[in-house]
Amino acid sequence: FKDKQGFISKIATLLNGNGRFVLSIDKNQSDYIDMGTYKLKIYPDTPENIINCINATDLHIEKQFETEFAHVFVCTK
């Protein structure tokens, strides 16, 4: 999603009081994914910016960790 803040804010409004939101962002910072016959536009981001987006809502980061290819955020309302 291009508008990460808008996306995360919308998710926060859709969750109930015990809701959980899990977001992973790819460590690859390329602007496109090469699908062979076409390229798919993506919008990479940094963990720091995602944390700022989450903190601007009423979501709380319950857990944050890395895998080989991604940063993962587990948030609760």
C-alpha positions as CSV (number, residue, x, y, z in Angstrom):
1,F,0.0,0.0,0.0
2,K,1.3,3.4,-0.9
3,D,-0.4,5.2,2.0
4,K,0.8,3.1,4.9
5,Q,-0.5,5.5,7.6
6,G,-4.0,5.5,6.0
7,F,-4.0,1.7,5.7
8,I,-2.9,1.1,9.3
9,S,-5.3,3.8,10.6
10,K,-8.2,2.1,8.8
11,I,-7.3,-1.3,10.2
12,A,-7.2,0.2,13.7
13,T,-10.8,1.4,13.2
14,L,-12.0,-2.0,12.0
15,L,-10.6,-4.1,14.9
16,N,-12.7,-4.8,17.9
17,G,-11.4,-4.2,21.5
18,N,-9.6,-7.6,21.5
19,G,-8.5,-7.3,17.8
20,R,-5.1,-8.3,16.6
21,F,-3.3,-7.1,13.5
22,V,-0.2,-8.8,12.0
23,L,1.9,-6.9,9.4
24,S,5.0,-8.0,7.7
25,I,7.2,-5.8,5.5
26,D,9.7,-7.2,3.1
27,K,13.4,-6.5,3.7
28,N,13.8,-6.1,0.0
29,Q,13.7,-2.4,-0.7
30,S,13.1,-2.7,-4.5
31,D,10.3,-0.7,-6.0
32,Y,9.1,-3.5,-8.2
33,I,8.6,-7.3,-8.1
34,D,9.7,-8.8,-11.4
35,M,6.9,-11.3,-12.4
36,G,8.7,-12.4,-15.6
37,T,6.3,-10.9,-18.2
38,Y,5.5,-7.8,-16.1
39,K,6.7,-5.8,-13.1
40,L,4.4,-5.2,-10.1
41,K,4.8,-1.8,-8.4
42,I,5.3,-2.1,-4.6
43,Y,5.9,0.4,-1.9
44,P,8.7,-0.7,0.4
45,D,9.1,0.8,3.9
46,T,11.3,0.8,6.9
47,P,10.6,-0.7,10.3
48,E,11.0,2.7,11.9
49,N,8.3,4.3,9.7
50,I,5.9,1.4,10.3
51,I,6.4,1.8,14.1
52,N,5.6,5.5,13.7
53,C,2.5,4.7,11.7
54,I,1.3,2.1,14.3
55,N,2.1,4.5,17.2
56,A,-0.1,7.2,15.6
57,T,-3.1,4.9,16.1
58,D,-4.6,3.2,19.1
59,L,-2.8,0.0,18.3
60,H,0.0,-1.3,20.5
61,I,2.9,-3.3,19.3
62,E,2.7,-6.6,21.2
63,K,5.7,-8.2,19.5
64,Q,8.2,-7.3,16.8
65,F,10.6,-9.7,15.2
66,E,12.6,-10.4,12.0
67,T,12.6,-13.4,9.8
68,E,15.1,-14.0,7.0
69,F,13.1,-11.9,4.5
70,A,10.8,-9.7,6.6
71,H,10.1,-7.6,9.6
72,V,6.9,-8.7,11.4
73,F,4.7,-6.6,13.7
74,V,2.0,-8.1,15.9
75,C,-0.3,-5.3,17.2
76,T,-3.3,-5.3,19.5
77,K,-6.0,-2.8,20.0
